[in-house]
């Protein structure tokens, strides 16, 4: 299977791709994350992902667009946790599905599926809808049991470890002490 794997960051990608490789799937990592802010955070996450790809000898496809303006415009007034996440999943999974179809991949998936902090059902639904629109399969895997292992791998390598989901709103919530759950 030729798989384009959306990767939000190194900590969420490390064990996810190992699991796929054990299935005989060698994914091409896909960096497209216009939701990540501020710009230093975006660069740190991108660079850590490129480093993990190098260590695991995985190809990477990048759309390197720092998207503060486009992302906040898309989110609009939907800044409440949950509502903004729906918009964010849609933006990223639409792009990976489109790119997978354009480049002739059989399927696409996302490292978002490893995080216990993300809405698995909504990610799956959004991925399946994008798959239908673009005629490419959405490969669903529940990688959540690998979450702690993935964090440990990246930490042991001394790579960048983020402190919030990625968007400017989650950064504000995190540092204001708001609980997302």
C-alpha positions as CSV (number, residue, x, y, z in Angstrom):
1,X,0.0,0.0,0.0
2,X,1.3,3.4,-0.9
3,X,0.3,5.7,2.1
4,X,0.6,9.4,2.5
5,X,0.8,10.0,6.3
6,X,-0.1,13.4,7.6
7,X,2.3,14.2,10.4
8,X,1.6,16.9,12.9
9,X,4.8,16.5,14.9
10,X,7.6,14.1,15.8
11,X,6.1,12.9,19.1
12,X,2.9,11.9,17.4
13,X,4.6,10.4,14.4
14,X,7.4,8.2,15.8
15,X,5.5,5.2,17.1
16,X,2.7,5.6,14.6
17,X,5.0,5.0,11.6
18,X,6.8,2.2,13.4
19,X,3.5,0.4,13.8
20,X,2.7,0.9,10.1
21,X,6.1,-0.4,9.1
22,X,5.5,-3.5,11.2
23,X,2.4,-4.0,9.0
24,X,4.6,-3.8,5.9
25,X,3.5,-0.2,5.1
26,X,6.3,2.3,4.5
27,X,4.5,5.7,4.7
28,X,5.6,8.9,3.0
29,X,5.3,11.6,5.7
30,X,3.3,14.7,4.9
31,X,4.0,18.0,6.6
32,X,1.0,20.4,6.3
33,X,0.1,22.2,9.5
34,X,-1.1,25.8,9.0
35,X,-2.7,25.6,12.4
36,X,0.6,25.6,14.3
37,X,1.5,29.0,15.9
38,X,3.6,31.0,16.6
39,X,6.1,30.8,13.8
40,X,8.9,29.5,16.2
41,X,6.6,26.7,17.3
42,X,5.9,25.9,13.7
43,X,9.6,25.8,12.8
44,X,10.5,23.7,15.8
45,X,7.8,21.1,15.1
46,X,8.7,21.0,11.4
47,X,12.4,20.6,12.0
48,X,11.8,17.8,14.6
49,X,9.6,16.0,12.2
50,X,12.2,16.2,9.4
51,X,14.7,14.8,11.9
52,X,12.6,11.9,12.8
53,X,11.9,11.2,9.1
54,X,15.7,11.1,8.6
55,X,16.3,8.8,11.5
56,X,13.6,6.4,10.3
57,X,14.7,6.7,6.7
58,X,11.2,7.8,5.6
59,X,10.4,10.1,2.6
60,X,8.7,13.4,3.4
61,X,6.4,15.5,1.3
62,X,6.1,19.1,2.6
63,X,3.8,22.0,2.0
64,X,5.6,24.5,4.1
65,X,3.1,27.2,4.6
66,X,3.0,29.0,7.9
67,X,-0.7,29.8,8.0
68,X,-1.5,32.2,10.8
69,X,-3.8,34.3,8.7
70,X,-5.4,31.6,6.6
71,X,-6.0,29.4,9.6
72,X,-7.5,32.1,11.8
73,X,-9.7,33.2,8.9
74,X,-10.9,29.6,8.4
75,X,-11.6,29.2,12.2
76,X,-13.4,32.5,12.3
77,X,-15.6,32.7,15.3
78,X,-15.4,29.0,16.0
79,X,-12.6,29.4,18.6
80,X,-14.2,27.3,21.3
81,X,-12.4,24.0,21.9
82,X,-14.1,21.3,19.8
83,X,-15.5,23.7,17.2
84,X,-12.1,24.9,16.2
85,X,-10.8,21.4,16.2
86,X,-13.4,20.3,13.7
87,X,-12.3,23.1,11.3
88,X,-8.6,22.2,11.9
89,X,-9.1,18.5,11.1
90,X,-11.0,19.5,8.0
91,X,-8.3,21.8,6.7
92,X,-5.5,19.3,7.2
93,X,-7.3,16.1,6.1
94,X,-8.7,17.7,3.0
95,X,-5.2,18.8,2.0
96,X,-3.7,15.4,2.6
97,X,-6.5,13.6,0.8
98,X,-6.2,15.9,-2.1
99,X,-2.4,15.5,-2.2
100,X,-2.6,11.7,-1.9
101,X,-5.0,11.6,-4.9
102,X,-2.8,14.0,-6.9
103,X,0.4,12.0,-6.3
104,X,-1.2,8.6,-6.9
105,X,-1.2,7.2,-3.3
106,X,-3.6,4.4,-2.4
107,X,-4.5,5.8,1.0
108,X,-3.8,8.5,3.6
109,X,-3.8,8.7,7.3
110,X,-2.7,11.0,10.1
111,X,-0.6,11.0,13.3
112,X,-3.4,12.8,15.0
113,X,-4.8,9.3,15.6
114,X,-2.2,8.7,18.3
115,X,-3.2,11.5,20.7
116,X,-5.6,10.8,23.5
117,X,-6.4,14.5,23.5
118,X,-7.9,14.5,19.9
119,X,-11.4,13.5,19.0
120,X,-10.9,10.1,17.3
121,X,-14.5,9.8,16.0
122,X,-14.4,13.2,14.4
123,X,-11.0,12.6,12.9
124,X,-12.2,9.3,11.4
125,X,-15.4,10.9,10.1
126,X,-13.5,13.8,8.6
127,X,-10.9,11.5,7.0
128,X,-13.6,9.2,5.5
129,X,-15.5,12.2,4.1
130,X,-12.3,13.6,2.5
131,X,-11.5,10.1,1.2
132,X,-14.9,9.9,-0.5
133,X,-14.4,13.3,-2.2
134,X,-10.9,12.5,-3.5
135,X,-11.3,8.8,-4.3
136,X,-8.5,7.6,-2.0
137,X,-8.8,5.4,1.1
138,X,-8.6,6.8,4.6
139,X,-6.6,4.3,6.6
140,X,-7.9,4.4,10.2
141,X,-5.7,3.0,13.0
142,X,-6.2,3.7,16.7
143,X,-2.6,4.5,17.6
144,X,-3.5,5.8,21.1
145,X,-2.0,2.8,23.0
146,X,1.4,3.9,21.5
147,X,1.2,7.5,22.7
148,X,3.5,7.3,25.8
149,X,6.0,5.1,23.9
150,X,6.1,7.6,21.1
151,X,6.7,10.5,23.4
152,X,9.5,8.6,25.2
153,X,11.2,7.8,21.8
154,X,11.3,11.5,20.9
155,X,12.3,12.6,24.4
156,X,15.1,10.0,24.4
157,X,16.4,11.4,21.1
158,X,16.5,14.9,22.7
159,X,14.0,16.3,20.1
160,X,11.6,19.1,20.5
161,X,8.6,18.3,22.6
162,X,5.7,20.8,22.4
163,X,3.5,21.9,25.3
164,X,0.1,22.4,23.5
165,X,-1.9,21.1,20.6
166,X,-0.6,23.7,18.1
167,X,-3.1,26.4,17.4
168,X,-2.8,29.9,18.9
169,X,-6.0,29.2,20.8
170,X,-4.7,26.0,22.4
171,X,-1.5,27.9,23.3
172,X,-3.6,30.5,25.0
173,X,-5.7,27.9,26.8
174,X,-2.6,26.0,27.9
175,X,-0.9,29.0,29.4
176,X,-4.1,30.3,31.0
177,X,-4.4,27.0,32.8
178,X,-7.7,25.9,31.0
179,X,-8.4,22.2,31.0
180,X,-9.4,21.0,27.5
181,X,-11.3,17.9,28.7
